[in-house]
Amino acid sequence: MSSPDPQVRAARNPSSPPASPSPAVRGPVVAVTGAATGIGALLTERLAASEEIRQVVAIDERRGECAEAEWHILDVRDPAIAEKLRGADAVVHLALDLDLGSDAAARTAYNVRGTQTVLTAAAAAGVHRVVLCTSAMVYGALPDNELPLSEDAELRATAEATGVADLLEIERLARRAPRAHPGLNVTVVRPALLVGGTDTALTRYFESPRLLVVADSRPAWQFCHVDDLCSALEYAVLEKVDGELAVGCDGWLEQEEVEELSGIRRMELPSAVALGAAARLHRIGLTPSPAGDLAYTMYPWVVSGSRLHSAGWRPRWTNEEVLAELLAEVSGRHTVAGRRLGRKDATAAGAAGATVALLGAAAVVRRARKARRRI
C-alpha cells in the first residue's frame, strides 16, 4: 500500500511538522552553440549532468546525442537564434570552424558572422553572460615571451597562422560587446594546445616521423585536455570566475623532454630553410598549414591560468599525460609538414625520406619555375 499524501498525513496528525518540498534546481539555464559535435557535445553532456545547471539549450545545425538537452536546429548566423536564447542565463558559443581543410574565406565568414550574431542575439534575448572560446595562440609565439604569460599579456599574434585572424577578430568583438550592449558580460576562455579528439596543425606536428626543430629556436610545450577546457567553461558559466581566462596544464615541457617522452627524434633545420620551405609548400598547395603555424613550434606561448587557479580551479591532466594521450590518438597516422600521407605513401617514402622529399619539393618547384623563365 502506498503512503498517504503528506498533506493528508498532516491533517490527520496536526502535531506532525509539514513535509519539506523536494528541492528545485535553482541554477542557470545555459545555451551551448555547436552542441552536436566536438567540445560542444562534451560540454553539453557535462552541463546536462550537473546538479548546478537547471536546463541546457543545445543549438546546432543537426541534433546531437544528449537527450537531456532541449535541442534547436539552426545556423548560428540566423538572427532567429535570439528567440531560442530567450530565457537563458548564459550562452557558451562553440560553433566555430577551425578545420584545416576549410576554405579560408568561408571559414572566416562563418566564425566572425556567427560570433557577431550570437552576441547581438544574446543581448536582445536578455542573456546575462556569453562565454567565448578562442585560444592561447592569440598571445602569439615570440622569442621574448615571458614564461608563463599572464592573462593580461598583450595579444601579439599575427594573422599568419591557421585561424588566428578569426580568433583575434572574435577577441575584438568580445571587448566591444559590453560597450555596445550594456549589461552583457562577456568571458573569453583561451586554452593552450588543445588535445582530445582535435585535429590541428599543432597536433599534426606529433604525427611526423621526425619532430622538426628550427635551429636557435626555444620551444616550450603546454597542453590542454578537452576535459579540463570543459570544466573551465563550466566555471565561467557558473560565474565562479570572470574576465579573460587562460587554461592549460600546469607548467610546460622543453623540446628535449618532448622528444624523450615521445621517442621521436628531431630533424633540425636553419630558420631560413624551414620557414621558406613551409611558405612555398603552402603557396603551391602541397600543405594545408601556412608558415605562420611554424612559429608556435619555435617559441613559447605558455600561459599561467592564474585567474582560474585563484577561483579554485585546477587541471586534472598533466602535460605528460596529455602528450601520452595525443601520441596514442595519432598512432598510425603519417604527416609531413602538416600534410597527411596515405599508408602507401609513407611506407614507400620511409620516415626520414618522406620528410626530406616533401620539404625538398618546394625547392624543386622553385628551380623549375626559374628554368622556365630563362627559356
N, C-alpha and C positions, 0 to 999 in steps of 0.2 A: 504494500500500500504506500502511496506517495505521501510525503509530509505535507501538512496543511500549509497554505499560503501564509507568509509571515504576518500580513495584516490580520488575517483571521485568527492566527495564534495569539497575536497581541490583544485582540478584542476579547478572547476567552480568558486571558490572564493579564489584566491591566497592569499588574505589578512588574511584568517582564519588560526589559528595555526593548525599544524598537530595533528591528534588524537593520544593519548598515547596508546601504545600497552598494551594488558592485561598483568598484572604482572605474571611472571612464578615462580613456586615454586623452590627455589634455595637450599632447604635443602638437607640433605644427603639421600642416598639410604641405607636402613637398612635391613639386613637379620636377621631373627629370626629362630633358630632351636627349635624343639619341639613345633611348632607353632599351632598344631591342637587341643591341649588339655591344661587344667590347666592354669598355669601362662603364658605359651607361647601363648595360644589363647587370653587371656585377653590383653597381651601386643601387639599382632599383631593388634587387633581391635583398641587399643588406638593409636598406631602409624599411622595406616591407616587413622584415623580420624583427625590426627594432621596437621595443616597448615604449620608446620615447617619441615615436613618429605616429601620428594619428592616421594619416592616409597618404598614399603615394599615387600621384597622377603621372602616368607614363606616356610620353609623346614621341612618336617616330613615324616613319613612312610605312612601316609594317608592324604587325603585332609581335611582341616578344613572348617569352615563356613564363613570365611572372604572373601567376593567376590572381595574386592578391592585389595587384595594382589596378587602377582604373585607366584603361587604355584609350587614347585618342590618336587616330591615324591621319597625319598630315605633315606637310613640309614645313620646317620651322620658318621659312621665309614667307609663309602665308599669314597675312595680317589677322586672319580668323583665329590665330593662336591665342589672341587676347581673351576670347571667350572661354577657351579651355583652361586658361590660367586663373580665371575668376574664382576666388575662394581659397587660392593657395597662399601660404605664408612665405614660401621660399621657392626659388627655381634654381636648379643646377643645370647649366647649359653645357651639354657634352656632345651636341650634334655638330661635329667638326670633321672635315675631310682632310686628312694628312697622309693619304695614300701616295706612295712614291710613283705609282703608275697613273695618277690623275693628271689631266690637263691642267697646267698651272693657272691659266686664266679662269677656267671653270671652277677650280678649287677655291681660288680667292673670292670669286663672286659668291659662292655658297657660304664660305666661312664668314666673310665680313657682313654680307647682307643678312645672313641668319642671325648673327650676334646683334646687329642693329635692330632687327625685328623683335627679337626676344626681349631686349632691354626696353624698347618702346612699349611692347605689349604688356610686359610685367608692370610698368608704371601705370598704364591705362587700367589694368585689372586690379590695382591696389595692392600688388605684391610688395612686401616689405624688404625682401632681400633676394639678390641674384648672386649666385656663385659661378664664376667663370673659371675655366681651367686652361692655362697656356703651357708654359714650360720654363724651366730654369735656363733654357737656351737663350731667352731674351736678354739675359745679362751679358751675353757674348762670351766667347772663349778667347782670352787675351793673355799675353805673356806676363803682364803686370797685375793680373787679378789677385786679390787677396785670397788666402786660404784659411777659412772659408769666407764666402761673400755673405754680407748681411742682407736681409730683405730690402733694406733701404738703399742698397747699392744702385748706382746709375745703370740704366738699361743701355748697354753699349753695343748690342748686337747689330749687325748689318742685315740687309735683305738678301744676302748671297747664299744662305743655307736653305735647304728644303723647308718650305712652310713658315720660316721665321718671319718673313714680311707680313704674313697673315696674323701671326701671333702678336707682333708689335702693333698692328692696327687694332687688334682686339684689346690690347692693353690701353691704347689711346681712348677707345670707346669706353672702357671701364672707368678711366679717370674723368671723362667728360660727363658720363651719365648722371651722377648725383647732382651736378650743376644744372643739367637740362631737366632733371626730374627730381625736384626736392622731395626728400622723404624716402628715396630709394637708396638702399645700402648695397654696395657692390663689393664683393670679396673676390680676389683673384688668387688662385692656387697654382703654384709653379713647381711641378715635380722635376726631379733630376732625371737622368736617363731611365726611361720607363721600361719595365720588364714584366712579362706575364701575358703571353698571347699577343704581343705587339710586333710590328714589322716596320722598322725604320732604318735609315741609313746607318745609324749608330749600332743597332742590334745586328745588322748585317756585317758590321766590322768583324764580329766574332764568328762569322761563317767562313771567313777567308782561310786558306791554307797557311798563310803567313800573316802575322799582325804587322801592318805597315806602320813603321815608325819614321817620322821625319827627323832628320839629323838636327841636333841642337834644340829640339822641342822639349816641353815639360808637361807631359800628360798627367792628369790626375783623374781617376775614375770614381764616380759616385753614382750609385744606382737607386732606383725607387721601385719597389714592387707594387703592382696594381692594388694589392690588398691594403697596403699602407696608404696609398693615394685615396682609396675609398674611405678609409677610416678618417683621414684628414678632411675630406669633403663632408663627412658626417659631422665632424666637429664644427665646421663652418656653418652648416645648415642649422645646427642646434645653438648657434650664437655663443659657443664657448670660446671663440677667438675671432678677431676682426682684422681687417686690413689686407695687405698683400702678404701672402704666406708662401714660404718655400718649404718643400717637403722632400725628404730623401733619407737614406740610411745615414747613421752617424759616421762621420769621418769619410775617408776615401782610401783608394788603393793606388799605389805608384805603378808605373808601367811594368817594372820588374816583378812586382807581386802578381799582377795580372798574368804575365807570361808564365810564372811559376805555377800558379793555381790552375791555369787553363792547359798547360802543357803545349801551347802553341808558340813556336819560335817566331822571332821578328824578322822582317826584311826592312833594312834601313836605307833610306834614300835621301839625297840632298833636297832641301826645300824647293829649289827652283825646278828640279826634275819632277818631284811629286805633285806640286801644285800645277805646273804646266801640263803634265800628262792628264791630271784629273780634269782640268778645264777643257782640254782638247777632246778627251773621251766623251765628255758630256755634250760638247758642242756638236760632235758628229753623230750623236745618238747611240753610242755604244754603252753608256751607263746612265742610270736614272739620277745619279747624285751629282750636283754641281760642286765645283771646287770649294765652295764655302763650307760644305759639310766637313771637309778635312780639318778645318781649324778646331773642331770640337774633339778631335783625337790628338791634337797637338798641344793645347794649352788648357789650363784648369778653368772649370766653371762650377766648382763645388759650392754648395750653399749650407748655411748653418741651421736653418729651421728653428731659430731661437723663439719666434712668436708661438709656434705650436708647442715647443718644449715648455715655455713659460705657462701655457694653459694646461699642462699636464699630459700632453700627447707624447707618445714615444713610438718609434718604429718597431715593428715585430721582427723585421728582417735585418740581417747584417749585409754589408757589401759582399762578403764572401759567399753567403748563402744565395743571394740573388744572382751573382755571377755563375754559381753552380747550376741554378735553375735555367739561366739563359743558355748555358752550354748544352744542357740536356735538351732544351727546346730546339736548338739549331743543329743538333747532331744529324748528320747525313745530308745537310744542305751544303752547297758549294757556291760561294760568292767571291768574285774578284772585282775589286774597285767598285763595289756596290751593285754589280750585275750578277744575277743568279745564273749559274751554269747548270745544264742538264747533267744527269749522271754520266751519260756517254761522253759529253764534252770534258767533264772533269777527269774521267778515267783516262781518256785519250791524251789529254794535255799533261796530266800529272800535276801535283800540288804546286811546286815552285814554278814549273814550266807554264802553267796556266796564268799565274801571276805575271811573270815576265812577258808572256805573249800578249796579254791584254794591255799591260802598261806600254809595251812597245808598239802596239797597233796605232796609237796616235802619232807617234814619230814616223811610222811608215806612211800614213796618210799625208802627213805634212810634207815629207820628201817627195811623194808622188805629185802633190799639188805644185811644188816648186819646179819639178821636172816639166810639168805641163806648161807652166808659164814661160819656160825657156824655149819651148818649141815655137 
